[in-house]
């Protein structure tokens, strides 16, 4: 199942024509290598985990990004403080267990790393 089923209202292209967080997520979530092997963001996750994480992106992370930065912020403009702010927005009252916060940190940072691995950021 494509990630787009969970982020259907998300904007994939930023105002400058580059990818947004949702765009990087959509483009690199399920990517196959030349031999058909999984090489995308979800490569280490089984189907059940992928489904759960799709839901986390669609219900928590993408809406948090849009509340903080609007739907069209280019991924290449995100700084570390912006990514940390997303985690705080997902859990504004800091009620999550530390392991749950680390889970959301992981989900945000794997998308950022996917962009870096594909040379989407000029300074990385």
C-alpha angles and dihedrals in degrees: 000000000000120000088236090077087067099039098037095140095046120111110240099189123056126225089266094053096255125113124284122213088270090048093054089046092050095044098046105029097093110021125158125209125225091277094047094260121143111258102155132100091281096050095115097042126090120226095267091050091047090053092050092047092048087057092048090053094046100042103032118012103041093044090049091052092049092050091051103037108008124249099286107054109134113242090228089064095058115110128193091264090054092053091048089050090056090058091049090050091052088055106023096166093046091235096138120101113253090252091056092049089050088051091057091043088054093050092051095045096048088059091048091049091050089058091048092049089055094048096247094141118067094206099048 
